């Protein structure tokens, strides 16, 4: 009986260690699942840049509905500010990121508008030779962001 209690205690301790990691994984998967919603804003922003070398200042300039009209299972609103896409999480999202914002900022080669826009997610750095536009207002902790959205500055 004592051996069984020891085994149950060890399994309980291992479960307690695994739960935070599992919860972080759930949050990261919700963020990744929300990302395709940004595709509706990426195209008009890219067209504006390639045609006029300008980025839309807001949703109306990008030809999109109001921010609170662009929603999804995990997204409360999608707003365009100076070319950057600001996703505000809500609805059925994990409480750890409810109300938090993830920024996707356009990075461009200024003297070559034909080069496609690279989208910089969250706290990630821009590729060399590209200029990033828009403000990063990401307030999600790095450990909850997908790897491609994290900062790796040392």
N, C-alpha and C positions, 0 to 999 in steps of 0.2 A: 504494500500500500504506500509506503514511504517513497519507493522508487517511482510509482505512478505520479505522486504529487510532485516529485522533482522534475519529471518529464513535462508535466502540465505547466509548471513554473517556467521552465526553459522555453517552451513553446509560447507562453504568454509574453515573456520578455522579447523574444524575436519578433512577435507580432507588433508589439509597441514600437520597436525600432523601425519596422517596415511601413507603418501607417503614414508617417509624414512624407516619406518618399513617394508613396502611392498617391497621396493627395496632390502633391506637386505635379505628378504625371497627369492627373485628371485635369488640372488647371491648364497645363501646357497643351493638352489635346483640345480643350475648349477654345483656346486662343487660335490654334491652327485651324480648327473647324470654322471659325469666324472669318478667317482671312479671305476666302473666296468672295465675300461680300464686297471687298474693296475693289474687285475687278470692274465694277460698274463705274467707279470714279477714275480708275487708272487710265482708261481709254480716252475720255475727253481731256484729261490733263495732258496726256502725251500728244494728242492732236493739236491742242493749243500751243504746246511748246514747239512742235515741228513746223507748224504753220506760221506762227507769229513771234516765236521766241519769247513768249510770255506764258505765265502760269495763272490759272484762274484764282481769283482772290477768295471766292466762296462758292457754295453749292450752286447758286443761281448763275454765276458766271461760267460754271462748268456744265450748265444745262441739266442739273440734277434737282430732285425735289428737296424740300427742307430737311435738315439733318435728322429730325425726329421721325421723318417718314421713311427713312432707310433703316430698317430694323431686321433682326434675325433672332434665332433661338437664343444666342448669347450676346447680341449687340443691341444696345438701347438707341444708339444714334451713330451716324456717319457724317462727319462734317469735313468740308474742304476749307483750309485756311492758307492762303498764299501758296497754293500748290500742294501742300502737305495734307494727307488724309489722317483725320483724327477719329479713331474708333473708340466709342465709349461703351464699356461692357455693362450688361444688365440682363433683364428678363430671366432666363433660367440658368444663368451662369453661377459658378461657385462663389460663395460669399467673399472669398479671398480677393477677388478682382471685381466684384460688383461696384459700379460707379467709377472704376479706374479707366485710364485712357492709354491707348497704344497709338503711337505716331508712325506713319509711313511717309517718309520724305523723299521727294524726287532728287536724284543726283544726275547731273547732265554734263556733257562736254560743251561748254559755252560757245566755242567757235565752230562747232560741228553739230547743228541741230538734227542732222540725219541719224546720228548715233542714238540708239534707243535709250530711254530713261531707265536707270537702275533704281530700284526702290529700296531705300534704307529703312529697315524695320527697327523700331525702338531705339535702343542705345548703341546699335552697331555702327561701325565706322564706314565712311564712304570709300569706294575704290580710288586708288591713286589716279590723278588726272581729272577727276570729276568734282564738280561743285554741288554742294547740297543746298537746296532751298527749303524754306519753311522751318518752323520751330518744332523741336522735339519736346513734347510735353508728356512723354511717357512717364507714368507714375506707378507702374507695376514693378515690383522687386525683380532684380535680375534672375534670381533662382527660379522664379515662376515663368520667365519668358522662354520661348523656344530658343534653341542654340543660335539660330540665325539672327535673332533679335538682341543678343547680349553684347555687352561691351567686353572687349578682351584687352583693354589698355592695361599695361603693367607699370 
